[in-house]
């Protein structure tokens, strides 16, 4: 799908059709910004919060990546207060992924930031990422859907390169 992004009042009130589809579609969706010039990606980043569904998402991503043979960096953003206490979880997660996917060498990045979507976008720019991948998480409960904006939606409004969502139930 094409996307022109959204900001300010449009982002807060209306949103974007593409962002809405990306968070609700039962299948992978690739959103490509209007002004993006295609090039074969060398770097893909998967932003995760260490879900049990990551292995399934990564299996789909590796299949998608067979065409490009790009490197894949797995990013986790902590809120900052737990970064040092989460080292054990990070090492456990990293080992689990490496053991499950013995034929592919992922790189890992564990960082801190209070604004998750902003930190993800900053990390993609530092890494020179060419495709960002996310598993759009469903917001449960009316309160969460109204007051907690989806990280996937926020990123879809501002990402300057393709965003691939791979939903797993």
DORO-120460 format. One record per residue: residue number from 1; residue in one letter; z, y, x of N, C-alpha, C in turn. Coordinates in nm, 4 decimals, padded with zeros to 6 digits. Layout:
[pt NUM; A; [Z; Y; X]; [Z; Y; X]; [Z; Y; X]]
...
//
This chain:
[pt 1; X; [00.0000; -00.1179; 00.0844]; [00.0000; 00.0000; 00.0000]; [00.0000; 00.1235; 00.0885]]
[pt 2; X; [-00.0597; 00.2279; 00.0408]; [-00.0551; 00.3554; 00.1111]; [00.0693; 00.4314; 00.0685]]
[pt 3; X; [00.1154; 00.5190; 00.1570]; [00.2316; 00.6007; 00.1231]; [00.2154; 00.7395; 00.1834]]
[pt 4; X; [00.2596; 00.8380; 00.1070]; [00.2558; 00.9750; 00.1587]; [00.3950; 01.0257; 00.1895]]
[pt 5; X; [00.4960; 00.9418; 00.1625]; [00.6336; 00.9816; 00.1905]; [00.6868; 01.0750; 00.0838]]
[pt 6; X; [00.8102; 01.1145; 00.1012]; [00.8748; 01.2069; 00.0084]; [00.9888; 01.2734; 00.0826]]
[pt 7; X; [01.0197; 01.3943; 00.0429]; [01.1337; 01.4624; 00.1045]; [01.1932; 01.5591; 00.0043]]
[pt 8; X; [01.3108; 01.6079; 00.0384]; [01.3780; 01.7081; -00.0434]; [01.3986; 01.6643; -00.1866]]
[pt 9; X; [01.3621; 01.7534; -00.2789]; [01.3831; 01.7299; -00.4216]; [01.3037; 01.6094; -00.4711]]
[pt 10; X; [01.1812; 01.5939; -00.4210]; [01.0982; 01.4804; -00.4628]; [01.1683; 01.3489; -00.4278]]
[pt 11; X; [01.2244; 01.3400; -00.3079]; [01.2942; 01.2177; -00.2662]; [01.4160; 01.1928; -00.3533]]
[pt 12; X; [01.4914; 01.2971; -00.3837]; [01.6156; 01.2826; -00.4600]; [01.5917; 01.2490; -00.6070]]
[pt 13; X; [01.4925; 01.3115; -00.6676]; [01.4741; 01.2965; -00.8116]; [01.3650; 01.1972; -00.8518]]
[pt 14; X; [01.2537; 01.2047; -00.7866]; [01.1394; 01.1257; -00.8302]; [01.1250; 00.9977; -00.7488]]
[pt 15; X; [01.1302; 01.0106; -00.6194]; [01.1103; 00.8939; -00.5344]; [00.9629; 00.8696; -00.5107]]
[pt 16; X; [00.9327; 00.7526; -00.4671]; [00.7965; 00.7171; -00.4331]; [00.7639; 00.5834; -00.4977]]
[pt 17; X; [00.6455; 00.5734; -00.5531]; [00.6032; 00.4492; -00.6165]; [00.6033; 00.3355; -00.5147]]
[pt 18; X; [00.5514; 00.3602; -00.3961]; [00.5472; 00.2576; -00.2916]; [00.6882; 00.2123; -00.2549]]
[pt 19; X; [00.7798; 00.3064; -00.2364]; [00.9180; 00.2714; -00.2014]; [00.9811; 00.1866; -00.3113]]
[pt 20; X; [00.9513; 00.2194; -00.4350]; [01.0048; 00.1435; -00.5484]; [00.9494; 00.0011; -00.5475]]
[pt 21; X; [00.8199; -00.0144; -00.5254]; [00.7583; -00.1472; -00.5205]; [00.8173; -00.2278; -00.4050]]
[pt 22; X; [00.8365; -00.1636; -00.2902]; [00.8879; -00.2336; -00.1724]; [01.0270; -00.2919; -00.1960]]
[pt 23; X; [01.1069; -00.2261; -00.2749]; [01.2436; -00.2738; -00.2980]; [01.2525; -00.3748; -00.4119]]
[pt 24; X; [01.1458; -00.3856; -00.4926]; [01.1520; -00.4751; -00.6085]; [01.0516; -00.5893; -00.6053]]
[pt 25; X; [00.9518; -00.5826; -00.5218]; [00.8475; -00.6860; -00.5186]; [00.9045; -00.8195; -00.4702]]
[pt 26; X; [00.8590; -00.9291; -00.5285]; [00.9058; -01.0613; -00.4862]; [00.8304; -01.1142; -00.3635]]
[pt 27; X; [00.7327; -01.0376; -00.3175]; [00.6507; -01.0798; -00.2037]; [00.6553; -00.9731; -00.0943]]
[pt 28; X; [00.6111; -01.0065; 00.0264]; [00.6067; -00.9039; 00.1321]; [00.5143; -00.7882; 00.0919]]
[pt 29; X; [00.5537; -00.6677; 00.1317]; [00.4731; -00.5489; 00.1054]; [00.4612; -00.4710; 00.2363]]
[pt 30; X; [00.3393; -00.4335; 00.2700]; [00.3137; -00.3530; 00.3895]; [00.2738; -00.2138; 00.3438]]
[pt 31; X; [00.3546; -00.1144; 00.3796]; [00.3260; 00.0253; 00.3445]; [00.2736; 00.0958; 00.4677]]
[pt 32; X; [00.1605; 00.1637; 00.4504]; [00.0971; 00.2322; 00.5628]; [00.0865; 00.3809; 00.5291]]
[pt 33; X; [00.1488; 00.4666; 00.6128]; [00.1421; 00.6112; 00.5873]; [-00.0024; 00.6622; 00.5879]]
[pt 34; X; [-00.0285; 00.7605; 00.5023]; [-00.1643; 00.8158; 00.4878]; [-00.2299; 00.8552; 00.6190]]
[pt 35; X; [-00.1569; 00.9201; 00.7066]; [-00.2176; 00.9724; 00.8300]; [-00.2095; 00.8759; 00.9479]]
[pt 36; X; [-00.1663; 00.7534; 00.9238]; [-00.1512; 00.6560; 01.0317]; [-00.2882; 00.6061; 01.0767]]
[pt 37; X; [-00.3103; 00.6047; 01.2081]; [-00.4327; 00.5509; 01.2675]; [-00.4014; 00.4097; 01.3161]]
[pt 38; X; [-00.4706; 00.3117; 01.2609]; [-00.4408; 00.1731; 01.2963]; [-00.4679; 00.1435; 01.4428]]
[pt 39; X; [-00.3760; 00.0673; 01.5013]; [-00.3938; 00.0101; 01.6342]; [-00.3188; -00.1226; 01.6330]]
[pt 40; X; [-00.3608; -00.2145; 01.7161]; [-00.2944; -00.3437; 01.7215]; [-00.1522; -00.3219; 01.7739]]
[pt 41; X; [-00.0520; -00.3614; 01.6949]; [00.0862; -00.3359; 01.7367]; [00.1295; -00.4248; 01.8533]]
[pt 42; X; [00.2018; -00.3619; 01.9445]; [00.2590; -00.4345; 02.0577]; [00.4091; -00.4539; 02.0390]]
[pt 43; X; [00.4698; -00.3685; 01.9524]; [00.6140; -00.3744; 01.9301]; [00.6465; -00.3698; 01.7809]]
[pt 44; X; [00.7231; -00.4691; 01.7393]; [00.7707; -00.4769; 01.6019]; [00.9233; -00.4759; 01.6075]]
[pt 45; X; [00.9843; -00.4040; 01.5139]; [01.1304; -00.4025; 01.5070]; [01.1735; -00.4537; 01.3700]]
[pt 46; X; [01.2696; -00.5458; 01.3713]; [01.3292; -00.5960; 01.2478]; [01.4706; -00.5400; 01.2377]]
[pt 47; X; [01.4946; -00.4570; 01.1367]; [01.6273; -00.3985; 01.1150]; [01.7053; -00.4897; 01.0213]]
[pt 48; X; [01.8239; -00.5319; 01.0655]; [01.9026; -00.6281; 00.9890]; [02.0492; -00.5890; 00.9829]]
[pt 49; X; [02.1164; -00.6443; 00.8834]; [02.2620; -00.6309; 00.8781]; [02.3259; -00.7686; 00.8911]]
[pt 50; X; [02.2564; -00.8572; 00.9643]; [02.3034; -00.9934; 00.9925]; [02.3239; -01.0744; 00.8649]]
[pt 51; X; [02.2215; -01.0878; 00.7832]; [02.2348; -01.1679; 00.6621]; [02.2006; -01.3137; 00.6907]]
[pt 52; X; [02.2437; -01.4000; 00.6027]; [02.2122; -01.5420; 00.6148]; [02.0639; -01.5676; 00.5918]]
[pt 53; X; [01.9944; -01.4703; 00.5351]; [01.8518; -01.4854; 00.5045]; [01.7629; -01.4474; 00.6224]]
[pt 54; X; [01.8209; -01.4013; 00.7316]; [01.7416; -01.3557; 00.8455]; [01.6478; -01.4626; 00.9003]]
[pt 55; X; [01.6915; -01.5877; 00.9053]; [01.6041; -01.6925; 00.9576]; [01.4773; -01.7049; 00.8742]]
[pt 56; X; [01.4911; -01.6959; 00.7422]; [01.3738; -01.7039; 00.6539]; [01.2833; -01.5825; 00.6734]]
[pt 57; X; [01.3434; -01.4650; 00.6831]; [01.2648; -01.3433; 00.7057]; [01.1914; -01.3533; 00.8395]]
[pt 58; X; [01.2616; -01.3976; 00.9424]; [01.2002; -01.4080; 01.0748]; [01.0900; -01.5136; 01.0788]]
[pt 59; X; [01.1025; -01.6199; 01.0012]; [00.9949; -01.7190; 00.9935]; [00.8677; -01.6557; 00.9373]]
[pt 60; X; [00.8817; -01.5773; 00.8303]; [00.7666; -01.5075; 00.7719]; [00.7124; -01.4063; 00.8716]]
[pt 61; X; [00.8006; -01.3332; 00.9365]; [00.7581; -01.2329; 01.0348]; [00.6824; -01.2970; 01.1511]]
[pt 62; X; [00.7300; -01.4095; 01.2006]; [00.6608; -01.4771; 01.3111]; [00.5221; -01.5238; 01.2685]]
[pt 63; X; [00.5084; -01.5684; 01.1453]; [00.3766; -01.6073; 01.0927]; [00.2851; -01.4848; 01.0892]]
[pt 64; X; [00.3359; -01.3727; 01.0387]; [00.2614; -01.2458; 01.0348]; [00.2223; -01.2029; 01.1766]]
[pt 65; X; [00.3122; -01.2215; 01.2706]; [00.2927; -01.1771; 01.4085]; [00.1951; -01.2652; 01.4874]]
[pt 66; X; [00.1586; -01.3812; 01.4347]; [00.0616; -01.4662; 01.5048]; [-00.0691; -01.3925; 01.5308]]
[pt 67; X; [-00.1037; -01.3006; 01.4440]; [-00.2262; -01.2215; 01.4589]; [-00.2157; -01.1233; 01.5757]]
[pt 68; X; [-00.0970; -01.0677; 01.5980]; [-00.0787; -00.9604; 01.6961]; [-00.0162; -01.0059; 01.8277]]
[pt 69; X; [00.0720; -01.1044; 01.8203]; [00.1480; -01.1481; 01.9378]; [00.2284; -01.0327; 01.9990]]
[pt 70; X; [00.2887; -00.9549; 01.9125]; [00.3699; -00.8404; 01.9556]; [00.5105; -00.8872; 01.9916]]
[pt 71; X; [00.5817; -00.8059; 02.0684]; [00.7232; -00.8341; 02.0940]; [00.8010; -00.7938; 01.9680]]
[pt 72; X; [00.9129; -00.8625; 01.9448]; [00.9950; -00.8332; 01.8270]; [01.1368; -00.8029; 01.8723]]
[pt 73; X; [01.1831; -00.6838; 01.8362]; [01.3179; -00.6386; 01.8672]; [01.3999; -00.6438; 01.7383]]
[pt 74; X; [01.5131; -00.7116; 01.7418]; [01.6014; -00.7202; 01.6256]; [01.7105; -00.6141; 01.6414]]
[pt 75; X; [01.7165; -00.5223; 01.5454]; [01.8098; -00.4091; 01.5501]; [01.9181; -00.4240; 01.4441]]
[pt 76; X; [02.0412; -00.3996; 01.4864]; [02.1531; -00.3891; 01.3922]; [02.2232; -00.2566; 01.4186]]
[pt 77; X; [02.2470; -00.1808; 01.3117]; [02.3162; -00.0531; 01.3233]; [02.4542; -00.0667; 01.2604]]
[pt 78; X; [02.5560; -00.0384; 01.3390]; [02.6940; -00.0371; 01.2933]; [02.7306; 00.1063; 01.2557]]
[pt 79; X; [02.8274; 00.1216; 01.1708]; [02.8711; 00.2548; 01.1290]; [02.9426; 00.3292; 01.2406]]
[pt 80; X; [02.9685; 00.2631; 01.3509]; [03.0320; 00.3307; 01.4643]; [03.1765; 00.2931; 01.4838]]
[pt 81; X; [03.2488; 00.2708; 01.3760]; [03.3912; 00.2396; 01.3896]; [03.4153; 00.0939; 01.4282]]
[pt 82; X; [03.3154; 00.0076; 01.4054]; [03.3344; -00.1346; 01.4351]; [03.2479; -00.1833; 01.5507]]
[pt 83; X; [03.1791; -00.0936; 01.6185]; [03.0837; -00.1354; 01.7216]; [03.1472; -00.2251; 01.8261]]
[pt 84; X; [03.2631; -00.1886; 01.8758]; [03.3240; -00.2667; 01.9828]; [03.3938; -00.3921; 01.9309]]
[pt 85; X; [03.4416; -00.3893; 01.8077]; [03.5038; -00.5085; 01.7512]; [03.3993; -00.6060; 01.6994]]
[pt 86; X; [03.2750; -00.5629; 01.6841]; [03.1693; -00.6483; 01.6313]; [03.0939; -00.7225; 01.7412]]
[pt 87; X; [03.1329; -00.7043; 01.8662]; [03.0630; -00.7706; 01.9764]; [03.0576; -00.9213; 01.9586]]
[pt 88; X; [03.1659; -00.9794; 01.9112]; [03.1702; -01.1244; 01.8922]; [03.0681; -01.1674; 01.7860]]
[pt 89; X; [03.0609; -01.0919; 01.6749]; [02.9628; -01.1220; 01.5703]; [02.8208; -01.1075; 01.6241]]
[pt 90; X; [02.7986; -01.0033; 01.7013]; [02.6670; -00.9774; 01.7607]; [02.6247; -01.0931; 01.8503]]
[pt 91; X; [02.7128; -01.1374; 01.9382]; [02.6806; -01.2482; 02.0295]; [02.6571; -01.3780; 01.9525]]
[pt 92; X; [02.7361; -01.4007; 01.8493]; [02.7219; -01.5204; 01.7662]; [02.5857; -01.5174; 01.6937]]
[pt 93; X; [02.5511; -01.4023; 01.6384]; [02.4235; -01.3849; 01.5685]; [02.3067; -01.4064; 01.6647]]
[pt 94; X; [02.3135; -01.3423; 01.7790]; [02.2081; -01.3509; 01.8804]; [02.1849; -01.4971; 01.9221]]
[pt 95; X; [02.2928; -01.5666; 01.9491]; [02.2843; -01.7074; 01.9904]; [02.2240; -01.7926; 01.8787]]
[pt 96; X; [02.2646; -01.7663; 01.7550]; [02.2131; -01.8398; 01.6405]; [02.0609; -01.8230; 01.6281]]
[pt 97; X; [02.0134; -01.7002; 01.6428]; [01.8695; -01.6725; 01.6333]; [01.7956; -01.7398; 01.7481]]
[pt 98; X; [01.8477; -01.7256; 01.8689]; [01.7828; -01.7859; 01.9851]; [01.7772; -01.9387; 01.9733]]
[pt 99; X; [01.8824; -02.0006; 01.9196]; [01.8836; -02.1456; 01.9014]; [01.7860; -02.1908; 01.7936]]
[pt 100; X; [01.7729; -02.1114; 01.6880]; [01.6837; -02.1471; 01.5768]; [01.5362; -02.1286; 01.6142]]
[pt 101; X; [01.5075; -02.0238; 01.6901]; [01.3690; -01.9920; 01.7267]; [01.3504; -02.0094; 01.8768]]
[pt 102; X; [01.3428; -02.1305; 01.9201]; [01.3335; -02.1600; 02.0636]; [01.1976; -02.1239; 02.1241]]
[pt 103; X; [01.0934; -02.1141; 02.0399]; [00.9585; -02.0885; 02.0897]; [00.9213; -01.9403; 02.0955]]
[pt 104; X; [01.0151; -01.8526; 02.0588]; [00.9862; -01.7085; 02.0620]; [01.1057; -01.6359; 02.1210]]
[pt 105; X; [01.0789; -01.5428; 02.2089]; [01.1877; -01.4681; 02.2721]; [01.2006; -01.3292; 02.2089]]
[pt 106; X; [01.3041; -01.3136; 02.1284]; [01.3341; -01.1851; 02.0663]; [01.4147; -01.1005; 02.1634]]
[pt 107; X; [01.4092; -00.9689; 02.1453]; [01.5042; -00.8809; 02.2121]; [01.5989; -00.8307; 02.1034]]
[pt 108; X; [01.7169; -00.7866; 02.1443]; [01.8193; -00.7457; 02.0485]; [01.8731; -00.6085; 02.0853]]
[pt 109; X; [01.9041; -00.5304; 01.9823]; [01.9611; -00.3980; 02.0010]; [02.0724; -00.3810; 01.8973]]
[pt 110; X; [02.1926; -00.3529; 01.9443]; [02.3088; -00.3320; 01.8576]; [02.3597; -00.1924; 01.8881]]
[pt 111; X; [02.3519; -00.1035; 01.7904]; [02.3890; 00.0358; 01.8148]; [02.4752; 00.0885; 01.7003]]
[pt 112; X; [02.5218; 00.2108; 01.7143]; [02.6079; 00.2730; 01.6132]; [02.5431; 00.3982; 01.5566]]
[pt 113; X; [02.5747; 00.4265; 01.4310]; [02.5273; 00.5482; 01.3665]; [02.5838; 00.5579; 01.2268]]
[pt 114; X; [02.6261; 00.6758; 01.1876]; [02.6857; 00.6949; 01.0550]; [02.5799; 00.6938; 00.9443]]
[pt 115; X; [02.4597; 00.7451; 00.9746]; [02.3496; 00.7442; 00.8791]; [02.2550; 00.6316; 00.9216]]
[pt 116; X; [02.2636; 00.5180; 00.8528]; [02.1908; 00.3968; 00.8922]; [02.0401; 00.4211; 00.8993]]
[pt 117; X; [01.9819; 00.4793; 00.7939]; [01.8362; 00.4976; 00.7924]; [01.7912; 00.5924; 00.9027]]
[pt 118; X; [01.8647; 00.6993; 00.9248]; [01.8300; 00.7939; 01.0318]; [01.8392; 00.7255; 01.1685]]
[pt 119; X; [01.9430; 00.6455; 01.1897]; [01.9605; 00.5755; 01.3170]; [01.8490; 00.4739; 01.3390]]
[pt 120; X; [01.8107; 00.4027; 01.2334]; [01.6995; 00.3076; 01.2464]; [01.5731; 00.3811; 01.2880]]
[pt 121; X; [01.5421; 00.4913; 01.2223]; [01.4213; 00.5677; 01.2577]; [01.4281; 00.6202; 01.4009]]
[pt 122; X; [01.5456; 00.6676; 01.4427]; [01.5613; 00.7150; 01.5812]; [01.5381; 00.6016; 01.6806]]
[pt 123; X; [01.5936; 00.4848; 01.6507]; [01.5771; 00.3693; 01.7402]; [01.4309; 00.3242; 01.7475]]
[pt 124; X; [01.3594; 00.3307; 01.6351]; [01.2176; 00.2922; 01.6378]; [01.1368; 00.3871; 01.7250]]
[pt 125; X; [01.1715; 00.5142; 01.7227]; [01.0997; 00.6110; 01.8064]; [01.1315; 00.5903; 01.9539]]
[pt 126; X; [01.2576; 00.5638; 01.9856]; [01.2962; 00.5360; 02.1249]; [01.2281; 00.4106; 02.1781]]
[pt 127; X; [01.2165; 00.3104; 02.0918]; [01.1588; 00.1814; 02.1301]; [01.0055; 00.1826; 02.1269]]
[pt 128; X; [00.9478; 00.2894; 02.0709]; [00.8028; 00.2995; 02.0518]; [00.7521; 00.1874; 01.9603]]
[pt 129; X; [00.8312; 00.1614; 01.8567]; [00.7984; 00.0600; 01.7566]; [00.6701; 00.0990; 01.6844]]
[pt 130; X; [00.5895; -00.0039; 01.6516]; [00.4641; 00.0226; 01.5811]; [00.4618; -00.0345; 01.4395]]
[pt 131; X; [00.5534; -00.1273; 01.4112]; [00.5745; -00.1767; 01.2749]; [00.7245; -00.2011; 01.2595]]
[pt 132; X; [00.7805; -00.1503; 01.1510]; [00.9211; -00.1736; 01.1199]; [00.9271; -00.2759; 01.0066]]
[pt 133; X; [01.0165; -00.3727; 01.0190]; [01.0308; -00.4775; 00.9179]; [01.1735; -00.4738; 00.8630]]
[pt 134; X; [01.1835; -00.4889; 00.7316]; [01.3147; -00.4904; 00.6662]; [01.3153; -00.5933; 00.5546]]
[pt 135; X; [01.4337; -00.6455; 00.5256]; [01.4565; -00.7298; 00.4091]; [01.5248; -00.6385; 00.3077]]
[pt 136; X; [01.4517; -00.5948; 00.2040]; [01.5137; -00.5010; 00.1088]; [01.6235; -00.5691; 00.0291]]
[pt 137; X; [01.7436; -00.5171; 00.0427]; [01.8576; -00.5751; -00.0267]; [01.8683; -00.5161; -00.1667]]
[pt 138; X; [01.8950; -00.6011; -00.2619]; [01.9106; -00.5570; -00.4006]; [02.0491; -00.4955; -00.4188]]
[pt 139; X; [02.0540; -00.3774; -00.4783]; [02.1807; -00.3121; -00.5098]; [02.2397; -00.3756; -00.6332]]
[pt 140; X; [02.3641; -00.4166; -00.6247]; [02.4302; -00.4795; -00.7393]; [02.5205; -00.3788; -00.8078]]
[pt 141; X; [02.5139; -00.3776; -00.9391]; [02.5984; -00.2877; -01.0174]; [02.5353; -00.1510; -01.0352]]
[pt 142; X; [02.5573; -00.0924; -01.1509]; [02.4978; 00.0374; -01.1829]; [02.5465; 00.1467; -01.0873]]
[pt 143; X; [02.6750; 00.1460; -01.0543]; [02.7331; 00.2468; -00.9653]; [02.6577; 00.2501; -00.8317]]
[pt 144; X; [02.6362; 00.1346; -00.7718]; [02.5668; 00.1261; -00.6432]; [02.4210; 00.1697; -00.6548]]
[pt 145; X; [02.3546; 00.1311; -00.7635]; [02.2141; 00.1698; -00.7800]; [02.1993; 00.3211; -00.7972]]
[pt 146; X; [02.2974; 00.3846; -00.8598]; [02.2882; 00.5290; -00.8840]; [02.3300; 00.6100; -00.7614]]
[pt 147; X; [02.4414; 00.5735; -00.6985]; [02.4985; 00.6586; -00.5952]; [02.4705; 00.6164; -00.4514]]
[pt 148; X; [02.4301; 00.4930; -00.4302]; [02.3992; 00.4486; -00.2945]; [02.2500; 00.4222; -00.2839]]
[pt 149; X; [02.1792; 00.5130; -00.2196]; [02.0351; 00.4989; -00.2037]; [02.0042; 00.3814; -00.1129]]
[pt 150; X; [01.8993; 00.3116; -00.1444]; [01.8525; 00.2001; -00.0639]; [01.8085; 00.2498; 00.0735]]
[pt 151; X; [01.8536; 00.1816; 00.1781]; [01.8118; 00.2164; 00.3147]; [01.6611; 00.1977; 00.3263]]
[pt 152; X; [01.6084; 00.0922; 00.2650]; [01.4645; 00.0665; 00.2687]; [01.3879; 00.1835; 00.2067]]
[pt 153; X; [01.4341; 00.2317; 00.0920]; [01.3670; 00.3452; 00.0269]; [01.3714; 00.4695; 00.1149]]
[pt 154; X; [01.4893; 00.5000; 00.1697]; [01.5024; 00.6189; 00.2551]; [01.4051; 00.6119; 00.3717]]
[pt 155; X; [01.3946; 00.4951; 00.4323]; [01.3050; 00.4798; 00.5467]; [01.1599; 00.4905; 00.5022]]
[pt 156; X; [01.1261; 00.4317; 00.3881]; [00.9887; 00.4367; 00.3382]; [00.9407; 00.5810; 00.3196]]
[pt 157; X; [01.0322; 00.6708; 00.2858]; [00.9955; 00.8112; 00.2663]; [00.9592; 00.8802; 00.3973]]
[pt 158; X; [01.0119; 00.8314; 00.5097]; [01.0008; 00.9065; 00.6345]; [00.9348; 00.8338; 00.7513]]
[pt 159; X; [00.9075; 00.7064; 00.7400]; [00.8558; 00.6300; 00.8529]; [00.7114; 00.6727; 00.8859]]
[pt 160; X; [00.6836; 00.6991; 01.0151]; [00.5510; 00.7483; 01.0535]; [00.4503; 00.6368; 01.0869]]
[pt 161; X; [00.4894; 00.5112; 01.0698]; [00.4041; 00.3973; 01.1019]; [00.4289; 00.2909; 00.9950]]
[pt 162; X; [00.3536; 00.1801; 00.9957]; [00.3694; 00.0808; 00.8891]; [00.5102; 00.0241; 00.8762]]
[pt 163; X; [00.5490; 00.0021; 00.7520]; [00.6780; -00.0584; 00.7166]; [00.6473; -00.1844; 00.6360]]
[pt 164; X; [00.6964; -00.2974; 00.6842]; [00.6773; -00.4244; 00.6175]; [00.8099; -00.4698; 00.5583]]
[pt 165; X; [00.8128; -00.4953; 00.4278]; [00.9338; -00.5506; 00.3676]; [00.9072; -00.6976; 00.3366]]
[pt 166; X; [01.0063; -00.7794; 00.3711]; [00.9982; -00.9229; 00.3468]; [01.1224; -00.9609; 00.2660]]
[pt 167; X; [01.1082; -00.9718; 00.1330]; [01.2247; -01.0039; 00.0503]; [01.2568; -01.1530; 00.0558]]
[pt 168; X; [01.3843; -01.1840; 00.0590]; [01.4302; -01.3231; 00.0515]; [01.5437; -01.3284; -00.0491]]
[pt 169; X; [01.5325; -01.4190; -00.1441]; [01.6365; -01.4325; -00.2467]; [01.7422; -01.5290; -00.2030]]
//
